[in-house]
Amino acid sequence: MVFTALIVAFCLAGTIFSDVPGRDAEQIHPRLAPFSFLLGSWQAEFRGQRLYEEWRLTAPDRMDGRGYIVRADGDTLLTEQVAIVVEKDVVTYIANVAHNEEAVHFAFQASKDDSFVFANPDHDFPQRIIYEKSADAGILNARIEGDAEDGSVRRVDYAFRRIAD
């Protein structure tokens, strides 16, 4: 009986902690591994508000994230649910935001040094999502951008710093 209880406890612990950053890092899909630096919690200051982005490895081929804002008055607002997934060896960034009826898919386009670009040229804004890992492992630069009707590029930059989970 005690042995059975221990087995059940270990199984439950594995389920409860299955989304801890770095979980089964050795089992992460090779196409997802370059994005593993995103795992954990990040904070940025933007227009007087604190923005947060949190990423967890939820399966060897899937990282799930969420973005939220903590307003100056302490009110918290979930702004997006995101994922980076590998399906049929293709990497896709999926963004679920309140103002879109359906999730928007951005295909992995390119990587250069420590930056990664996801793009969806058919989406209104953004058309590109860019993450850049700084030489300082505690800094993450993120940018959303898209082409405006006048031919200019509209962009919004975020400078995140890693925070304790």
Z-matrix of the N, CA and C atoms (Angstrom, degrees):
N
C 1 1.449
C 2 1.525 1 111.33
N 3 1.350 2 116.74 1 -47.39
C 4 1.460 3 120.82 2 178.89
C 5 1.523 4 109.72 3 -62.55
N 6 1.346 5 116.23 4 -41.11
C 7 1.453 6 120.57 5 179.66
C 8 1.535 7 110.52 6 -60.95
N 9 1.325 8 117.14 7 -43.60
C 10 1.465 9 121.48 8 178.20
C 11 1.517 10 111.22 9 -62.53
N 12 1.326 11 116.48 10 -41.45
C 13 1.468 12 120.82 11 178.84
C 14 1.526 13 110.45 12 -62.75
N 15 1.322 14 117.98 13 -39.52
C 16 1.460 15 121.43 14 178.11
C 17 1.526 16 110.88 15 -64.58
N 18 1.307 17 117.32 16 -41.85
C 19 1.464 18 120.56 17 179.25
C 20 1.524 19 110.06 18 -62.94
N 21 1.324 20 116.95 19 -44.83
C 22 1.459 21 120.94 20 178.40
C 23 1.526 22 109.95 21 -61.71
N 24 1.327 23 117.85 22 -43.07
C 25 1.468 24 121.48 23 179.95
C 26 1.524 25 110.83 24 -61.42
N 27 1.333 26 118.64 25 -43.11
C 28 1.459 27 121.39 26 179.49
C 29 1.530 28 110.92 27 -65.68
N 30 1.338 29 117.05 28 -39.08
C 31 1.465 30 120.07 29 178.04
C 32 1.524 31 110.63 30 -64.59
N 33 1.325 32 116.75 31 -42.99
C 34 1.461 33 120.03 32 178.62
C 35 1.522 34 111.08 33 -65.13
N 36 1.315 35 117.09 34 -40.57
C 37 1.464 36 119.81 35 178.79
C 38 1.521 37 109.93 36 -61.92
N 39 1.326 38 117.86 37 -39.04
C 40 1.457 39 120.94 38 177.57
C 41 1.514 40 111.67 39 -63.39
N 42 1.320 41 116.99 40 -36.60
C 43 1.461 42 121.01 41 178.21
C 44 1.515 43 110.85 42 -71.53
N 45 1.310 44 117.52 43 -45.50
C 46 1.461 45 121.92 44 -177.66
C 47 1.516 46 111.09 45 -62.81
N 48 1.317 47 117.50 46 -40.50
C 49 1.452 48 120.97 47 -175.52
C 50 1.523 49 112.87 48 -98.48
N 51 1.319 50 117.16 49 17.26
C 52 1.460 51 119.89 50 -175.84
C 53 1.520 52 113.12 51 -69.81
N 54 1.329 53 118.46 52 -15.00
C 55 1.462 54 118.52 53 -179.73
C 56 1.524 55 112.32 54 -109.08
N 57 1.319 56 116.92 55 20.89
C 58 1.451 57 120.88 56 177.24
C 59 1.520 58 108.63 57 -71.66
N 60 1.354 59 118.44 58 134.94
C 61 1.456 60 120.08 59 -179.19
C 62 1.521 61 111.29 60 -53.30
N 63 1.322 62 115.08 61 136.91
C 64 1.456 63 119.68 62 177.51
C 65 1.516 64 113.39 63 83.85
N 66 1.336 65 118.09 64 -2.19
C 67 1.456 66 121.02 65 179.52
C 68 1.515 67 109.11 66 -54.02
N 69 1.296 68 116.21 67 130.65
C 70 1.454 69 121.73 68 178.14
C 71 1.524 70 112.06 69 49.41
N 72 1.322 71 116.37 70 39.96
C 73 1.467 72 120.12 71 -177.63
C 74 1.525 73 111.39 72 -55.32
N 75 1.332 74 116.46 73 -31.35
C 76 1.462 75 118.73 74 179.61
C 77 1.530 76 111.14 75 -71.79
N 78 1.349 77 117.97 76 -15.04
C 79 1.455 78 121.01 77 -179.75
C 80 1.532 79 112.69 78 -101.30
N 81 1.316 80 117.65 79 3.02
C 82 1.463 81 120.49 80 -178.40
C 83 1.528 82 109.95 81 -64.06
N 84 1.309 83 116.04 82 141.14
C 85 1.463 84 121.30 83 179.37
C 86 1.528 85 108.72 84 -59.13
N 87 1.332 86 118.39 85 135.64
C 88 1.470 87 120.47 86 -177.52
C 89 1.536 88 113.47 87 -56.86
N 90 1.333 89 118.04 88 -31.67
C 91 1.473 90 120.45 89 179.26
C 92 1.528 91 111.53 90 -74.78
N 93 1.333 92 117.88 91 -20.22
C 94 1.460 93 122.07 92 179.85
C 95 1.530 94 111.59 93 -93.01
N 96 1.310 95 117.12 94 -22.52
C 97 1.465 96 122.02 95 -175.64
C 98 1.536 97 114.58 96 -53.18
N 99 1.338 98 120.18 97 -39.67
C 100 1.468 99 118.53 98 -179.43
C 101 1.530 100 114.36 99 -61.57
N 102 1.328 101 117.62 100 -19.47
C 103 1.458 102 121.58 101 -178.81
C 104 1.527 103 112.88 102 -94.79
N 105 1.328 104 117.14 103 0.04
C 106 1.465 105 120.85 104 -174.47
C 107 1.529 106 112.92 105 -64.05
N 108 1.342 107 117.99 106 -19.05
C 109 1.461 108 119.33 107 177.48
C 110 1.530 109 111.45 108 -63.13
N 111 1.339 110 117.59 109 -18.20
C 112 1.467 111 121.06 110 178.45
C 113 1.528 112 112.01 111 -72.83
N 114 1.324 113 118.01 112 -22.09
C 115 1.459 114 121.21 113 -175.03
C 116 1.528 115 111.19 114 -56.26
N 117 1.319 116 115.31 115 133.49
C 118 1.455 117 121.41 116 179.85
C 119 1.512 118 110.98 117 117.61
N 120 1.324 119 115.91 118 -160.62
C 121 1.466 120 122.06 119 -175.07
C 122 1.516 121 111.07 120 -116.63
N 123 1.336 122 115.07 121 140.87
C 124 1.455 123 123.21 122 -176.81
C 125 1.520 124 109.72 123 -132.80
N 126 1.331 125 116.80 124 147.52
C 127 1.459 126 121.66 125 178.88
C 128 1.528 127 109.69 126 -133.38
N 129 1.338 128 115.67 127 142.50
C 130 1.461 129 121.86 128 175.38
C 131 1.523 130 108.60 129 -138.03
N 132 1.320 131 115.88 130 154.56
C 133 1.462 132 121.66 131 172.67
C 134 1.522 133 106.26 132 -103.73
N 135 1.336 134 116.22 133 130.83
C 136 1.452 135 119.86 134 -178.01
C 137 1.519 136 109.14 135 -149.86
N 138 1.321 137 115.15 136 118.64
C 139 1.471 138 121.36 137 178.92
C 140 1.522 139 113.11 138 49.98
N 141 1.327 140 115.93 139 45.79
C 142 1.459 141 121.09 140 176.31
C 143 1.521 142 115.13 141 76.95
N 144 1.321 143 117.25 142 9.22
C 145 1.457 144 120.73 143 179.77
C 146 1.527 145 109.64 144 -123.56
N 147 1.311 146 115.58 145 153.03
C 148 1.456 147 120.76 146 174.02
C 149 1.522 148 109.01 147 -93.76
N 150 1.320 149 115.90 148 122.79
C 151 1.459 150 122.40 149 177.39
C 152 1.516 151 108.46 150 -103.76
N 153 1.308 152 115.68 151 142.87
C 154 1.456 153 121.25 152 178.22
C 155 1.514 154 109.49 153 -129.11
N 156 1.318 155 115.33 154 144.68
C 157 1.449 156 121.67 155 172.81
C 158 1.518 157 106.07 156 -135.09
N 159 1.327 158 116.32 157 129.80
C 160 1.462 159 121.72 158 -179.04
C 161 1.525 160 109.15 159 -126.99
N 162 1.321 161 115.90 160 134.30
C 163 1.462 162 122.17 161 -179.34
C 164 1.518 163 110.35 162 -125.27
N 165 1.342 164 116.49 163 139.21
C 166 1.458 165 123.50 164 177.90
C 167 1.527 166 109.43 165 -135.02
N 168 1.306 167 116.23 166 143.76
C 169 1.463 168 121.62 167 172.85
C 170 1.522 169 105.99 168 -83.94
N 171 1.325 170 117.07 169 113.57
C 172 1.462 171 120.46 170 -176.45
C 173 1.524 172 112.65 171 -105.65
N 174 1.312 173 117.02 172 -12.81
C 175 1.464 174 123.82 173 174.73
C 176 1.527 175 105.93 174 -161.44
N 177 1.325 176 118.43 175 160.25
C 178 1.465 177 118.86 176 -179.59
C 179 1.529 178 113.86 177 -55.98
N 180 1.343 179 117.27 178 -25.09
C 181 1.458 180 120.81 179 -178.58
C 182 1.534 181 113.08 180 -114.11
N 183 1.343 182 116.93 181 21.60
C 184 1.468 183 119.54 182 -176.56
C 185 1.531 184 111.77 183 -151.41
N 186 1.329 185 114.55 184 129.52
C 187 1.461 186 121.99 185 170.40
C 188 1.526 187 107.12 186 -116.14
N 189 1.327 188 117.05 187 128.01
C 190 1.458 189 121.08 188 178.16
C 191 1.510 190 109.39 189 -108.84
N 192 1.321 191 114.77 190 142.21
C 193 1.455 192 119.83 191 179.94
C 194 1.510 193 111.13 192 -137.85
N 195 1.316 194 113.75 193 167.70
C 196 1.455 195 119.79 194 173.86
C 197 1.512 196 107.96 195 -146.67
N 198 1.303 197 114.17 196 147.99
C 199 1.451 198 120.67 197 176.55
C 200 1.508 199 108.68 198 -119.73
N 201 1.316 200 116.24 199 140.28
C 202 1.453 201 119.70 200 177.85
C 203 1.515 202 110.03 201 -150.73
N 204 1.327 203 114.62 202 161.59
C 205 1.457 204 122.46 203 -178.74
C 206 1.518 205 108.21 204 -118.01
N 207 1.328 206 115.68 205 139.28
C 208 1.457 207 120.89 206 168.72
C 209 1.517 208 105.40 207 -110.78
N 210 1.312 209 115.10 208 111.48
C 211 1.461 210 121.14 209 -177.37
C 212 1.523 211 110.89 210 -72.84
N 213 1.324 212 115.34 211 165.88
C 214 1.465 213 121.45 212 -179.44
C 215 1.523 214 111.99 213 -57.01
N 216 1.343 215 117.14 214 -31.38
C 217 1.467 216 120.29 215 179.64
C 218 1.529 217 112.69 216 -82.97
N 219 1.353 218 116.87 217 3.00
C 220 1.457 219 121.67 218 177.82
C 221 1.516 220 114.24 219 91.51
N 222 1.315 221 117.61 220 -5.91
C 223 1.456 222 122.43 221 179.74
C 224 1.532 223 109.20 222 -70.24
N 225 1.332 224 117.44 223 138.23
C 226 1.461 225 122.46 224 -179.49
C 227 1.525 226 109.95 225 -108.65
N 228 1.334 227 115.41 226 136.24
C 229 1.456 228 121.22 227 -178.37
C 230 1.530 229 109.09 228 -132.01
N 231 1.340 230 116.43 229 118.97
C 232 1.462 231 120.92 230 175.10
C 233 1.519 232 107.64 231 -71.62
N 234 1.321 233 117.48 232 124.36
C 235 1.460 234 120.96 233 -176.50
C 236 1.524 235 113.17 234 -104.16
N 237 1.326 236 117.70 235 -28.26
C 238 1.455 237 119.41 236 -178.79
C 239 1.518 238 111.30 237 -162.43
N 240 1.314 239 114.16 238 152.77
C 241 1.453 240 122.35 239 168.50
C 242 1.517 241 104.80 240 -120.30
N 243 1.325 242 115.57 241 128.85
C 244 1.457 243 120.43 242 -173.67
C 245 1.521 244 110.32 243 -131.44
N 246 1.309 245 115.21 244 163.68
C 247 1.459 246 120.76 245 176.60
C 248 1.520 247 108.54 246 -152.74
N 249 1.307 248 114.92 247 149.70
C 250 1.459 249 121.56 248 167.84
C 251 1.517 250 104.61 249 -118.46
N 252 1.321 251 115.78 250 119.94
C 253 1.458 252 120.53 251 -173.99
C 254 1.528 253 110.83 252 -127.93
N 255 1.322 254 114.37 253 154.54
C 256 1.462 255 121.35 254 173.15
C 257 1.523 256 106.15 255 -114.03
N 258 1.331 257 115.60 256 117.38
C 259 1.461 258 122.00 257 176.31
C 260 1.515 259 107.90 258 -129.11
N 261 1.316 260 115.72 259 122.84
C 262 1.463 261 121.25 260 -178.13
C 263 1.526 262 110.90 261 53.79
N 264 1.314 263 115.63 262 41.63
C 265 1.465 264 124.61 263 177.56
C 266 1.532 265 114.00 264 66.79
N 267 1.350 266 117.52 265 15.32
C 268 1.454 267 122.86 266 177.58
C 269 1.523 268 108.38 267 -110.56
N 270 1.338 269 116.88 268 132.99
C 271 1.464 270 122.00 269 -179.65
C 272 1.524 271 108.88 270 -94.99
N 273 1.330 272 115.22 271 129.71
C 274 1.455 273 121.54 272 -178.62
C 275 1.521 274 109.95 273 -133.83
N 276 1.327 275 115.83 274 139.29
C 277 1.461 276 123.72 275 173.05
C 278 1.520 277 106.24 276 -99.32
N 279 1.328 278 117.29 277 125.53
C 280 1.462 279 121.84 278 -178.14
C 281 1.521 280 108.32 279 -116.23
N 282 1.329 281 116.21 280 123.53
C 283 1.469 282 121.53 281 -179.47
C 284 1.518 283 109.72 282 -115.00
N 285 1.312 284 115.08 283 127.56
C 286 1.448 285 122.85 284 176.33
C 287 1.521 286 107.36 285 -115.87
N 288 1.318 287 116.69 286 107.16
C 289 1.464 288 121.42 287 -179.87
C 290 1.524 289 109.12 288 -124.40
N 291 1.320 290 115.84 289 153.22
C 292 1.464 291 121.50 290 -172.41
C 293 1.528 292 113.58 291 -59.24
N 294 1.323 293 118.34 292 -36.30
C 295 1.461 294 119.50 293 -174.52
C 296 1.531 295 113.99 294 -81.14
N 297 1.324 296 118.26 295 -1.58
C 298 1.467 297 121.70 296 175.14
C 299 1.524 298 108.86 297 -107.78
N 300 1.323 299 116.48 298 137.85
C 301 1.460 300 120.45 299 -179.59
C 302 1.527 301 112.04 300 -66.82
N 303 1.320 302 116.82 301 -34.15
C 304 1.461 303 121.80 302 -178.85
C 305 1.514 304 109.82 303 -130.16
N 306 1.312 305 115.30 304 163.19
C 307 1.464 306 120.22 305 175.66
C 308 1.528 307 108.89 306 -62.67
N 309 1.328 308 115.85 307 145.56
C 310 1.464 309 121.73 308 179.22
C 311 1.527 310 107.88 309 -107.24
N 312 1.323 311 115.91 310 131.03
C 313 1.460 312 122.10 311 -178.16
C 314 1.528 313 109.69 312 -102.51
N 315 1.334 314 114.99 313 133.32
C 316 1.457 315 122.49 314 177.94
C 317 1.521 316 107.24 315 -121.40
N 318 1.307 317 116.98 316 123.70
C 319 1.462 318 121.45 317 -179.15
C 320 1.528 319 110.31 318 -80.11
N 321 1.312 320 115.91 319 141.50
C 322 1.460 321 120.45 320 174.32
C 323 1.521 322 107.42 321 -65.46
N 324 1.337 323 116.42 322 124.74
C 325 1.459 324 121.11 323 -175.66
C 326 1.513 325 113.71 324 -105.11
N 327 1.331 326 115.03 325 -47.05
C 328 1.460 327 117.08 326 -172.11
C 329 1.512 328 110.77 327 -161.31
N 330 1.307 329 113.92 328 157.45
C 331 1.463 330 120.57 329 169.84
C 332 1.520 331 107.29 330 -134.24
N 333 1.307 332 114.54 331 142.23
C 334 1.461 333 120.26 332 178.06
C 335 1.514 334 106.00 333 -143.47
N 336 1.303 335 115.67 334 123.79
C 337 1.459 336 120.91 335 -175.70
C 338 1.527 337 108.48 336 52.08
N 339 1.312 338 116.98 337 -113.41
C 340 1.463 339 120.44 338 -178.81
C 341 1.524 340 112.18 339 -112.87
N 342 1.333 341 117.84 340 29.81
C 343 1.459 342 120.16 341 177.51
C 344 1.529 343 109.99 342 -121.29
N 345 1.330 344 114.99 343 151.07
C 346 1.449 345 122.14 344 -176.60
C 347 1.518 346 109.14 345 -134.09
N 348 1.316 347 117.20 346 138.53
C 349 1.458 348 122.42 347 -178.56
C 350 1.527 349 109.26 348 -121.75
N 351 1.336 350 115.02 349 129.22
C 352 1.453 351 123.35 350 172.20
C 353 1.520 352 106.03 351 -114.53
N 354 1.339 353 118.27 352 138.36
C 355 1.462 354 119.29 353 -175.45
C 356 1.524 355 112.56 354 -139.06
N 357 1.329 356 113.32 355 148.48
C 358 1.453 357 123.05 356 171.31
C 359 1.525 358 106.24 357 -144.26
N 360 1.335 359 117.57 358 92.11
C 361 1.471 360 120.47 359 -175.54
C 362 1.526 361 113.91 360 -65.21
N 363 1.331 362 117.69 361 -15.29
C 364 1.463 363 121.08 362 -179.10
C 365 1.528 364 113.12 363 -88.34
N 366 1.327 365 117.22 364 -9.10
C 367 1.465 366 120.41 365 -179.34
C 368 1.526 367 109.49 366 -83.67
N 369 1.339 368 116.87 367 147.46
C 370 1.466 369 119.83 368 -177.63
C 371 1.531 370 111.44 369 -65.78
N 372 1.312 371 117.98 370 -59.25
C 373 1.465 372 121.83 371 176.15
C 374 1.508 373 108.30 372 -161.95
N 375 1.308 374 116.98 373 134.26
C 376 1.463 375 127.17 374 -5.01
C 377 1.526 376 111.19 375 -80.78
N 378 1.302 377 114.68 376 163.30
C 379 1.458 378 120.57 377 173.71
C 380 1.527 379 110.79 378 -102.10
N 381 1.314 380 115.42 379 -20.64
C 382 1.461 381 120.66 380 178.47
C 383 1.524 382 109.88 381 -134.78
N 384 1.326 383 115.12 382 140.65
C 385 1.467 384 122.96 383 174.03
C 386 1.514 385 105.70 384 -121.89
N 387 1.326 386 115.77 385 125.93
C 388 1.460 387 120.67 386 -174.00
C 389 1.519 388 109.10 387 -126.60
N 390 1.314 389 115.95 388 129.28
C 391 1.456 390 121.96 389 173.69
C 392 1.520 391 107.58 390 -115.67
N 393 1.324 392 115.73 391 136.28
C 394 1.457 393 120.70 392 177.88
C 395 1.516 394 109.27 393 -132.29
N 396 1.314 395 114.37 394 121.00
C 397 1.460 396 120.89 395 177.76
C 398 1.520 397 107.99 396 -83.00
N 399 1.317 398 115.90 397 127.15
C 400 1.454 399 121.00 398 179.06
C 401 1.528 400 110.01 399 -79.18
N 402 1.321 401 116.07 400 161.14
C 403 1.469 402 120.27 401 175.13
C 404 1.525 403 109.57 402 -59.51
N 405 1.322 404 116.40 403 -30.59
C 406 1.463 405 122.12 404 173.65
C 407 1.528 406 106.12 405 -81.98
N 408 1.324 407 118.26 406 113.36
C 409 1.470 408 122.42 407 -174.25
C 410 1.529 409 112.60 408 -59.16
N 411 1.307 410 118.14 409 -15.99
C 412 1.453 411 121.19 410 -179.06
C 413 1.512 412 113.94 411 -91.08
N 414 1.331 413 117.88 412 5.84
C 415 1.467 414 121.71 413 -178.05
C 416 1.532 415 109.42 414 -121.29
N 417 1.330 416 115.45 415 135.50
C 418 1.455 417 122.57 416 178.26
C 419 1.524 418 108.09 417 -133.17
N 420 1.308 419 116.41 418 122.52
C 421 1.461 420 120.92 419 175.82
C 422 1.519 421 108.19 420 -100.86
N 423 1.322 422 115.41 421 128.89
C 424 1.459 423 120.86 422 178.69
C 425 1.522 424 107.73 423 -124.29
N 426 1.319 425 115.00 424 146.83
C 427 1.460 426 119.60 425 179.70
C 428 1.520 427 108.72 426 -144.41
N 429 1.314 428 114.59 427 138.39
C 430 1.455 429 119.89 428 168.96
C 431 1.515 430 106.35 429 -114.86
N 432 1.327 431 115.40 430 140.42
C 433 1.456 432 118.21 431 -178.08
C 434 1.519 433 110.67 432 -152.93
N 435 1.338 434 113.52 433 161.15
C 436 1.454 435 119.67 434 178.47
C 437 1.513 436 109.98 435 -162.81
N 438 1.302 437 114.80 436 163.78
C 439 1.459 438 121.33 437 -178.96
C 440 1.522 439 109.77 438 -85.69
N 441 1.324 440 116.17 439 127.38
C 442 1.464 441 122.14 440 177.88
C 443 1.528 442 108.96 441 -84.52
N 444 1.314 443 115.51 442 163.55
C 445 1.466 444 120.84 443 -178.80
C 446 1.530 445 112.36 444 -61.05
N 447 1.339 446 117.13 445 -29.25
C 448 1.472 447 120.31 446 -178.71
C 449 1.527 448 112.81 447 -83.83
N 450 1.341 449 116.68 448 5.13
C 451 1.459 450 120.48 449 178.62
C 452 1.516 451 114.43 450 92.44
N 453 1.320 452 117.82 451 -9.68
C 454 1.458 453 120.50 452 178.03
C 455 1.531 454 109.77 453 -79.84
N 456 1.305 455 115.12 454 168.29
C 457 1.459 456 120.85 455 177.82
C 458 1.524 457 108.01 456 -106.20
N 459 1.312 458 115.61 457 123.18
C 460 1.467 459 121.89 458 175.17
C 461 1.520 460 106.69 459 -91.76
N 462 1.335 461 117.10 460 131.16
C 463 1.458 462 119.62 461 -178.25
C 464 1.513 463 111.43 462 -143.96
N 465 1.318 464 114.36 463 150.15
C 466 1.458 465 121.96 464 176.24
C 467 1.529 466 106.25 465 -131.01
N 468 1.332 467 115.92 466 125.64
C 469 1.466 468 121.64 467 -177.95
C 470 1.524 469 110.73 468 -106.95
N 471 1.319 470 114.95 469 143.93
C 472 1.460 471 122.31 470 176.70
C 473 1.524 472 108.13 471 -130.79
N 474 1.307 473 116.88 472 134.06
C 475 1.468 474 122.23 473 176.05
C 476 1.526 475 107.17 474 -112.07
N 477 1.313 476 115.65 475 103.74
C 478 1.465 477 121.99 476 -178.78
C 479 1.523 478 109.81 477 -94.78
N 480 1.310 479 115.03 478 149.90
C 481 1.467 480 120.75 479 169.80
C 482 1.525 481 108.00 480 -123.99
N 483 1.309 482 115.03 481 143.66
C 484 1.470 483 120.15 482 -179.53
C 485 1.528 484 109.49 483 -67.83
N 486 1.328 485 114.96 484 137.61
C 487 1.466 486 119.91 485 175.96
C 488 1.513 487 108.34 486 -125.47
N 489 1.332 488 116.20 487 163.64
C 490 1.469 489 120.98 488 179.79
C 491 1.521 490 109.61 489 -65.99
N 492 1.320 491 115.95 490 141.72
C 493 1.474 492 120.97 491 178.15
C 494 1.514 493 110.31 492 -74.70
